Amino acid sequence: MKKLMFSVLVLIGLTAVGVKAQSQGDTTKHRSMQNMVAVASADIPAGLQTTLKGSDYAGWTVSSVSRNAESTRYKVVLTKSGETKTHWFDQNGNPLHRKKPQ
């Protein structure tokens, strides 16, 4: 009986640790999204504007640009024929994720 009780307690402890770790990850992701600030088209850095006007993004329309308030990372939402893609750039227009729209 003692072994059964011990096993149950260990199982409950491991479950609590797993739930705590998952909730911390969700909080970090949510916090980074809260720190996004909308960027007016006139305030988009020149390097990022040049990148978005380049051939890699031809035919795509910039729907929105926002900036992480704690860094110089920019989130750009692009649309084309009803399709929407999200890309991340630094202030110089360098992609932070190497995906290009197709």
Legacy VTK file of the C-alpha trace (Angstrom):
# vtk DataFile Version 3.0
C-alpha trace
ASCII
DATASET POLYDATA
POINTS 102 float
0.000 0.000 0.000
2.885 2.383 0.771
4.358 1.768 -2.681
1.034 2.555 -4.308
0.672 5.819 -2.370
4.259 6.777 -3.187
3.690 6.053 -6.891
0.530 8.163 -6.943
2.304 11.072 -5.248
5.225 10.905 -7.700
2.812 10.840 -10.633
0.931 13.879 -9.305
4.226 15.741 -8.776
5.433 15.028 -12.316
2.123 16.149 -13.782
2.282 19.427 -11.846
5.811 20.118 -13.107
4.754 19.466 -16.730
1.750 21.779 -16.470
3.891 24.535 -14.907
6.496 24.317 -17.705
3.813 24.470 -20.396
2.075 27.474 -18.857
5.378 29.387 -18.642
5.984 28.838 -22.370
2.494 30.074 -23.201
3.018 33.160 -21.022
6.298 34.027 -22.772
4.705 33.754 -26.220
1.706 35.819 -25.112
3.952 38.465 -23.546
5.960 38.888 -26.772
2.745 39.386 -28.755
1.569 42.009 -26.240
4.753 43.994 -26.867
3.953 44.537 -30.544
3.415 48.137 -31.652
1.747 49.050 -34.959
4.047 50.857 -37.398
2.658 53.455 -39.817
3.796 53.053 -43.432
5.753 56.322 -43.195
7.685 54.916 -40.209
8.813 51.652 -41.804
12.643 51.660 -41.895
14.160 52.304 -45.334
15.936 48.935 -45.422
12.703 47.070 -44.738
10.850 49.130 -47.361
13.527 48.265 -49.937
13.230 44.551 -49.123
9.440 44.576 -49.389
9.630 46.325 -52.793
12.092 43.694 -54.073
11.339 40.859 -56.479
10.950 38.295 -53.664
7.769 40.051 -52.551
6.457 41.233 -55.943
2.688 40.879 -56.174
2.242 40.819 -52.413
0.493 43.629 -50.552
1.652 44.725 -47.113
-1.403 44.413 -44.867
0.252 45.449 -41.628
3.615 46.103 -40.051
4.252 45.957 -36.334
7.403 46.171 -34.264
8.390 44.425 -31.082
8.608 47.245 -28.536
11.570 45.561 -26.835
13.681 44.980 -29.948
14.076 45.904 -33.613
12.138 42.895 -34.926
9.366 43.701 -37.378
6.345 41.519 -38.121
5.011 42.030 -41.649
1.702 40.557 -42.781
1.474 40.145 -46.565
-1.553 39.242 -48.687
-1.950 38.040 -52.261
-5.126 36.688 -53.876
-6.747 36.035 -50.502
-3.674 34.270 -49.099
-1.993 35.723 -46.002
1.608 35.205 -44.888
3.488 36.560 -41.909
7.216 37.286 -42.061
9.713 38.653 -39.542
12.523 41.075 -40.425
15.150 43.139 -38.667
15.243 46.923 -39.126
17.534 46.539 -42.157
15.051 44.330 -44.010
16.920 41.084 -43.414
14.510 38.159 -43.016
14.668 36.553 -39.587
13.032 33.406 -40.963
14.340 32.375 -44.347
10.916 31.766 -45.910
9.921 33.778 -48.971
6.360 34.047 -50.275
5.561 31.919 -53.281
LINES 1 103
102 0 1 2 3 4 5 6 7 8 9 10 11 12 13 14 15 16 17 18 19 20 21 22 23 24 25 26 27 28 29 30 31 32 33 34 35 36 37 38 39 40 41 42 43 44 45 46 47 48 49 50 51 52 53 54 55 56 57 58 59 60 61 62 63 64 65 66 67 68 69 70 71 72 73 74 75 76 77 78 79 80 81 82 83 84 85 86 87 88 89 90 91 92 93 94 95 96 97 98 99 100 101
